[in-house]
Amino acid sequence: MSYVLSAAKLQAYHRCPRAYYFRYERRLEGAGFFGSAALGTSLHQALAQIYQDWHYQDPVPRLDWIEYCWNQQIGELTPNQTAEGRAILRRYYYSFIESQSAMRRPLAVEGRIQGKLQVDNLEFGLSGRYDRLDHFEDGLELIDYKSAKEMERLDPEEINLQIGLYYLALEQRYARSLKQLSLLYLRTGEKVTYRATPEHRCRVEQVISNLATELRRDQSWQPSTGAQCERCTYARYCPAMQSEPEPLPEDGRSQPALQLVLSL
């Protein structure tokens, strides 16, 4: 059985190995998050249907196709959410569909990719999801829809890790390289694109190698201090934040003696 890694887990390890240990190795509960994700889910489902179910006999669908797909996904949304989602998809249509000479048929929508990487005879499973995967002659473009009200301030290194993980997994799945990762901000109609290179793959391989050392040999999980410490859920257990940290709760998962399976 391999040790499964996602982009989110790699990014968490980059931010702080000790917080990663608390969250993923000891499974300590973190702070809860509140708020409805229903509108975002409906938008993602409507966009998947727009691309997946269109017949592509005409170069570009009309706006009523977008309206039809949206009406299939509104479910139990409130009237305000329904109207807001319709406005967001109209903006998307005029920004990314109507302006094109033809709507490109994606390689896949709403999918998952999986890959493997062996480090020091240890097998890591790579897992990720995407909203849309487009193909070009010189590579693949991974599309990630963002429905947040404001554009995120993204850590460049965390983006690099996300690109590198997808680079590895897509290369194994499709035997083609990732060309770029694009974030589509649905509320503003903005598209932010990051080019992918073999250096991203090398960076992820290095980070996973470091993680393998923590898991099998060193297991020191040194904390990485910074601005993230102010909002860290696990600060009371952390020696970098407390001169006398609280003991870990008894209901946390105990540290296993062997955490990865040798692949011989």
N, C-alpha and C positions, 0 to 999 in steps of 0.2 A: 504494500500500500504506500503510495507516494504522499509526500507532504504538499498539500495544495496551496498555491500562492495566487493571489489576485493582485491587480494594480493597487487596490486600496490597502492591502496588507503590506506591499512593498513600500508604499508611500508612508504608512504608519511607522514602519521600521526605520525609514529615513529620518522621520521627525524625531523619534526617540526610541531606541532599542528597549529601554526599561518599560515605557508605556506599552510597547508592543508585547512585551513579556506578560504584563499584567492582563492585557486584553485578550490575547490569542493563546498564550500558553497556560495561564492560570484561569482564564475565562471569568475574570471579575466583572461584575456589572458596572456599566458606565452610566452617565447621566442620560435621562430619557429626552427625546425630542418630541415636540408637540406640533400640531398643525396638519391640515389635510393635504394629502398628495393626490387627491382624486382628480383635480384638473390636469395636473402634469401627466398622470397615467392615461387619461382620456386623450390628451394631445398626442402622446407617443403612439397609442393604438390607432388613432385616426391617420397619422402620418404613415404608419406601417401599411394600413389598408390602401391609402392613396397610391403607394408605389407597388404594392404586391398585387392588387386586384385590377389595376388599370390594364386594358387590353393592348395598348401600345400600337394599335393600328393607325391612330392619329398621332401626329408628333407631340401635341400638347393638349392635355384635357382642358375642358372649360371649367369655369369657377363652380358650376353646379355639381361637378364630380366631387370637388372638395367639400361642398355643402352636404352632399349625400353621405360621404364617409364620416363627416363630423356627426351627423344625426344618428349614425349607427353606434356612436360611442358615448353619447351624453349620459346614458344610464340614469343614475340618481343625482346628477349634478343639480345644483340650485339654478334658478333662472339667471342670476348674475354670473355664475360660473359658465353657464352655457353661452351667454352672450359674449363673455370675455374670451372664451376659447374660439368662438366663431371669428371674432375680430383678429385674434392671433393667427389663425390659419389663413384668413384673407391676406394678411400682411405677408405671410410666408409665400402664398401663391404668387403675389405680385413681385416679390423679391427673388424667388428661386425657381419658379416654374414658368410663368407667363413670359418672362424676359428671355428664356432660352429658345433656341431654334427647335429643340426637341427635348422632351423629358427622358433622361437616361434611365434605362432599366437597371436596377441594382443587382449585384451578384446575390445579395441576401438582405433580409430585413429582420430586425428583432431576433438576433441569433446569439449563440454562445460559441466561443472557440476554446479549444483545449490543446495543450501541448505538453511536452516533457523536457526536462533538462537534468542531466546527471552531473553532479559535482562531488568529487572525492568518493565515488561509488555510492552516492546517495541520490535517490530519485525525487525530483520535485515535479509536481503537476502544476502546469500553468493554466489558469482559468480566467476568462474575461467575457464580457458581453458587449454588444454593439447595437446601435439603433439602425444603422444602415451601412452596407459595405458596397462601395462602387469600384468598378474595375476600369483601368486605363491600359493602354499598350505598355506603359513602362512601370506599372505597379498598381497597388490597391489604395483606395482612400477609405478610411474608417470615419464614419459620421456619428457624432454624439450630440443629440438634441438637449438643449438646456432650457428649462422652463422657469428658472428662478427670475424674480423680479429685477434683480440687479446682476450685472456681470461679476463673476468671481475674480478675486485676486489670487491668481494661481502661482504657486511656487515653481519656478522654472525646472528645478531638479525633479519635482514630483511629476511634472509633465514628461520629462525625459524618461523617467521610470515607466510611466504608462505606455509611452511610445515603444520603449524597448521590449516590454512584455508582449505587446501586440505584434511587434516585429517578429519575435521568436515564434509565437503561436501561429500566426498567419503563414509564415514561411513553411512551417510543418504541415499545416492543413491544406494550403492551396499551392504550395511550391512556387509562390510568388512573393515578392518583397512588399512591405508596406511603403507606400510612397509618401503619404501624409495623413495626419490626424486633424480633423476639422471639427470645431465646436460651433454649432448653430444656435444662436440665442434667439429663441422664438418670439420673445416679447419685443425685441428691438430690430429684428431682421438682420443682425450682424453675424458675420462668419469670420472666425479666427482660425487660421490654418498654420499648423506646425509641420515642417518638413521632417521626414524620417530618414535616418542614415544608418549604416552598419555600426557607427559609434554608439548609437542608442542601445543596440543589442549587446555590445561589449560592456556597457555600463551596467545593464541589468545582470549580466552574467557575473560581474564583479560583486554587486550588492548581494546576490544570492549566495555567492561563495562566502561572503562575510557572515551572512545569516547561518549558513551551514556550520561555520566555526562556533557561533553562539550555541547552536542546537546540540552539537556533538562534543565539543571540546572545552571551550572557555566557559560558556554559560554565565558570564559576568553581567551581561545586559546593562552596560554602562548607560546612565541617563544622559541625554543631550539637552542641556538647559537653553532656554530662549523664551521668546514671547509666548510660545505655546504653553509654558508652565503655568501661566496665570489662569488658564481655563482648563487645566488638566484635571480630569476626574479622579486620578490616582495620586494626587499630590500628597495626601496624608500617608501613603505607604512609601514614598520616595525619599531616599537618603539625601538627594540633592536639594530637597525642599524642606525636610524636617531633620533637625538634629537627632531626634528620637522618633523615627517613623513608627506608625502603628503596625502591629502584626497583621499579616494577611488573614482575612476571614476564613473560618474553617470550612465553609461551603464552597470555597474556590477549588478548582480542580487541582489535585496534587501534581507536582512535577514528575513526569514519567522518567524512568531510568533510561529508556531508549526511545527516542522520538521519531526516528526515521528508519526505514527498512533498507537494508543493504540490497543493492541491485547487482547481482553477480552474473 
